Amino acid sequence: MAKMVYGIVSGTPRYSVYAVPLAASQTFSPLSGRYIVRDDDVTGGNASLATTTAAHLDGYVDGIFTSAATAGVTRVPVVENILDVVAEIPAYNATARETVTDAKIVHLLGETLDTNVVSGVQYADIALSTRQTLQVVGGSAADNCLYVVANSRPAAARDNADIV
């Protein structure tokens, strides 16, 4: 049976000094991962759940929130030191509709994966490693989850390393 609440399982979270504005109609559920990306400062720097298009991760919402229908109205504290904390996140392969097994967890240790959002729930996608925003450090087949840290060098950062 899947867990009912996912979140930070080790490390000491360091929260943002200022509450971060959320994009419109975002739900940060206990059944979901809660890694975020922020849009650019021109459009307000609003945070939303990181999807498969996220080139990097900007933080983690450590709480359960639903934002207002208007972007920027709801503000929440965000964990900034996402490289230093381990989060528990549901695991899923949206394409093959498979869940995680003990053998798959062992195979994934140290590997990088992407976040994916399906029906409003953020997962560590066990079949997708294009952006490489998460690194697997453990997991639980019984709870269908992976323990992950944010990858300090996602694919987008490596692709742009030579740009001066």
Sine and cosine of phi, psi and omega as CSV:
sin_phi,cos_phi,sin_psi,cos_psi,sin_omega,cos_omega
0.00,0.00,0.67,-0.74,-0.01,-1.00
-0.95,0.32,0.46,-0.89,0.04,-1.00
-0.91,0.41,0.33,-0.94,0.03,-1.00
-0.99,-0.17,-0.27,0.96,0.01,-1.00
-0.62,-0.78,0.77,-0.63,0.09,-1.00
-0.92,-0.39,0.36,-0.93,0.02,-1.00
0.18,-0.98,-0.32,-0.95,-0.01,-1.00
-0.96,0.27,0.77,-0.63,-0.05,-1.00
-0.93,-0.38,-0.31,0.95,0.10,-1.00
-0.38,-0.92,0.35,-0.94,-0.09,-1.00
1.00,-0.09,0.30,-0.95,0.00,-1.00
-0.96,-0.27,0.93,-0.37,-0.01,-1.00
-0.91,0.41,0.66,-0.75,0.14,-0.99
-0.92,-0.39,0.87,-0.49,-0.10,-0.99
-1.00,0.00,0.44,-0.90,0.05,-1.00
-0.87,0.49,0.54,-0.84,0.02,-1.00
-0.92,0.40,-0.63,0.78,0.01,-1.00
-0.93,-0.36,0.57,-0.82,0.07,-1.00
-0.91,0.42,0.63,-0.77,-0.07,-1.00
-1.00,-0.09,0.73,-0.68,0.03,-1.00
-0.95,0.30,0.59,-0.81,0.02,-1.00
-0.99,-0.16,0.50,-0.87,0.14,-0.99
-0.91,0.42,0.23,-0.97,-0.04,-1.00
-0.91,0.42,0.64,-0.77,0.16,-0.99
0.80,0.59,0.72,0.69,0.06,-1.00
-0.99,-0.12,0.69,-0.72,0.05,-1.00
-0.90,-0.45,0.84,-0.55,0.07,-1.00
-0.95,-0.31,0.99,-0.15,-0.17,-0.98
-0.99,-0.11,0.46,-0.89,0.08,-1.00
-0.93,0.37,-0.27,0.96,0.00,-1.00
-1.00,-0.02,0.12,0.99,-0.16,-0.99
-0.78,-0.62,0.36,-0.93,0.29,-0.96
-0.93,0.35,0.28,-0.96,-0.04,-1.00
-0.67,-0.74,0.58,0.81,0.10,-1.00
-0.96,0.28,0.60,-0.80,-0.06,-1.00
-0.84,-0.54,0.34,-0.94,0.26,-0.97
-0.83,-0.56,0.49,-0.87,0.04,-1.00
-0.92,-0.40,0.65,-0.76,0.08,-1.00
-0.96,0.28,0.11,-0.99,-0.09,-1.00
-0.93,0.37,0.33,-0.95,-0.04,-1.00
-0.89,0.45,-0.39,0.92,0.02,-1.00
-0.89,0.45,-0.60,0.80,0.00,-1.00
-0.99,-0.17,0.28,0.96,0.14,-0.99
0.95,-0.30,-0.17,0.99,-0.01,-1.00
0.92,0.39,0.46,0.89,-0.03,-1.00
-0.94,0.34,0.59,-0.81,-0.03,-1.00
-0.99,-0.14,0.58,-0.81,0.10,-0.99
-0.61,-0.79,0.28,-0.96,0.04,-1.00
-0.85,0.53,0.72,-0.70,0.03,-1.00
-0.95,0.30,0.77,-0.63,0.02,-1.00
-0.95,-0.31,-0.20,-0.98,-0.01,-1.00
-0.91,0.42,-0.29,0.96,-0.01,-1.00
-1.00,0.04,-0.09,1.00,-0.04,-1.00
-0.92,0.38,0.86,-0.50,0.01,-1.00
-0.99,0.16,-0.33,0.94,0.04,-1.00
-0.36,-0.93,0.17,-0.99,0.03,-1.00
-0.92,-0.39,0.63,-0.77,-0.06,-1.00
-0.96,-0.28,-0.08,1.00,-0.01,-1.00
0.32,-0.95,-0.14,-0.99,-0.04,-1.00
-0.62,-0.78,0.79,-0.61,0.05,-1.00
-1.00,0.07,0.93,-0.36,-0.06,-1.00
-0.99,-0.12,0.95,0.30,-0.01,-1.00
0.16,-0.99,0.07,-1.00,-0.04,-1.00
-0.94,-0.34,0.88,-0.47,-0.07,-1.00
-0.61,-0.80,0.48,-0.88,0.24,-0.97
-0.79,-0.61,0.81,-0.58,-0.06,-1.00
-0.99,0.10,0.32,-0.95,0.02,-1.00
-0.91,0.41,0.23,-0.97,0.02,-1.00
-0.94,0.33,-0.23,0.97,0.03,-1.00
-0.95,-0.30,0.79,-0.62,0.00,-1.00
-0.87,0.50,0.64,-0.77,0.10,-1.00
1.00,0.04,-0.19,0.98,-0.03,-1.00
-0.96,0.27,-0.72,0.70,0.00,-1.00
-1.00,0.06,0.75,-0.66,0.02,-1.00
-0.82,-0.58,0.64,-0.77,-0.06,-1.00
-0.68,-0.73,0.43,-0.90,0.13,-0.99
-0.95,0.31,0.59,-0.80,-0.04,-1.00
-0.80,-0.61,0.69,-0.72,0.10,-1.00
-0.96,0.28,0.85,-0.52,-0.05,-1.00
-1.00,-0.03,-0.53,0.85,-0.10,-1.00
-1.00,0.03,0.86,0.51,-0.10,-1.00
-0.94,0.33,-0.19,0.98,0.10,-1.00
-0.99,0.16,-0.26,0.97,-0.10,-0.99
-0.96,-0.27,-0.04,1.00,-0.01,-1.00
-0.85,-0.53,0.54,-0.84,0.05,-1.00
-0.98,-0.21,0.78,-0.62,0.02,-1.00
-0.92,-0.40,0.53,-0.85,0.08,-1.00
-0.99,-0.13,0.79,-0.62,-0.07,-1.00
-0.67,-0.74,0.63,-0.78,0.04,-1.00
-0.85,0.52,0.56,-0.83,0.03,-1.00
-0.94,-0.34,0.61,-0.79,-0.05,-1.00
-0.26,-0.96,0.49,-0.87,0.16,-0.99
-0.90,-0.44,0.98,-0.18,-0.09,-1.00
-0.89,0.45,-0.50,0.86,-0.04,-1.00
-0.96,0.28,-0.77,0.64,-0.06,-1.00
-1.00,-0.07,-0.06,1.00,-0.02,-1.00
0.81,0.59,0.66,0.75,0.03,-1.00
-0.96,-0.29,0.44,-0.90,0.08,-1.00
-0.97,-0.25,-0.01,-1.00,-0.10,-0.99
-1.00,0.00,0.59,-0.81,0.07,-1.00
-0.89,-0.45,0.23,-0.97,0.05,-1.00
-0.85,0.52,-0.67,0.74,0.00,-1.00
-0.90,0.44,-0.64,0.77,0.01,-1.00
-0.92,0.40,-0.63,0.77,0.03,-1.00
-0.87,0.49,-0.73,0.69,0.02,-1.00
-0.86,0.51,-0.67,0.74,0.02,-1.00
-0.90,0.44,-0.55,0.83,-0.08,-1.00
-1.00,0.08,-0.23,0.97,-0.05,-1.00
-0.80,0.60,0.80,-0.60,0.00,-1.00
0.99,0.10,-0.21,0.98,-0.02,-1.00
-0.98,0.20,0.31,-0.95,0.05,-1.00
-0.95,-0.32,0.58,-0.81,-0.03,-1.00
-0.71,-0.70,0.10,-1.00,0.08,-1.00
-0.95,-0.33,0.35,-0.94,0.19,-0.98
-0.99,0.13,0.45,-0.89,0.08,-1.00
-0.58,-0.81,0.56,-0.83,0.04,-1.00
-0.87,-0.49,0.85,-0.53,0.03,-1.00
-0.81,-0.59,0.84,-0.54,-0.01,-1.00
0.79,0.61,0.65,0.76,0.07,-1.00
0.99,0.14,0.01,1.00,0.00,-1.00
-0.95,-0.31,0.78,-0.62,0.03,-1.00
-1.00,0.04,0.76,-0.65,-0.01,-1.00
-0.85,-0.53,0.33,-0.94,0.31,-0.95
-1.00,0.02,0.91,-0.42,-0.08,-1.00
-0.99,0.15,0.94,-0.35,-0.10,-0.99
-0.96,0.29,-0.05,1.00,0.02,-1.00
-0.88,-0.48,0.11,0.99,-0.09,-1.00
-0.80,-0.61,0.83,-0.56,0.01,-1.00
-0.61,-0.79,0.82,0.57,0.01,-1.00
-1.00,0.02,-0.77,0.64,-0.03,-1.00
-1.00,0.04,-0.45,0.89,0.07,-1.00
0.84,0.54,0.75,0.66,-0.06,-1.00
-1.00,0.08,-0.30,0.95,0.00,-1.00
-0.87,-0.50,0.55,-0.84,0.12,-0.99
-0.87,-0.50,0.75,-0.66,-0.06,-1.00
-0.99,0.15,0.78,-0.62,0.04,-1.00
-0.85,-0.52,0.00,1.00,0.01,-1.00
0.22,-0.98,-0.20,-0.98,0.02,-1.00
0.15,-0.99,0.02,-1.00,0.01,-1.00
-0.59,-0.81,0.92,-0.39,0.04,-1.00
-0.91,0.41,-0.60,0.80,-0.01,-1.00
-0.87,0.49,-0.58,0.82,0.00,-1.00
-0.99,-0.16,0.06,1.00,-0.03,-1.00
0.76,0.66,0.79,0.61,-0.02,-1.00
-0.64,-0.77,0.31,-0.95,0.12,-0.99
-0.88,-0.48,0.50,-0.86,0.16,-0.99
-0.99,-0.15,0.81,-0.59,-0.13,-0.99
-0.70,-0.71,0.37,-0.93,0.22,-0.98
-0.83,-0.55,0.39,-0.92,0.08,-1.00
-0.93,0.38,0.67,-0.75,0.01,-1.00
-0.97,0.22,0.81,-0.59,-0.05,-1.00
-0.95,0.31,-0.32,0.95,0.02,-1.00
-0.71,-0.70,0.95,0.30,0.03,-1.00
-0.90,0.43,0.23,-0.97,-0.08,-1.00
-0.80,0.60,-0.65,0.76,-0.03,-1.00
-0.89,0.46,-0.61,0.80,0.00,-1.00
-0.93,0.38,-0.65,0.76,0.02,-1.00
-0.93,0.37,-0.63,0.78,-0.01,-1.00
-0.89,0.46,-0.50,0.87,-0.06,-1.00
-0.98,-0.21,0.16,0.99,-0.09,-1.00
-0.88,0.47,-0.50,0.87,-0.05,-1.00
-1.00,0.01,-0.07,1.00,-0.01,-1.00
-0.97,0.25,0.79,-0.61,-0.01,-1.00
-0.91,-0.41,0.00,0.00,0.00,0.00
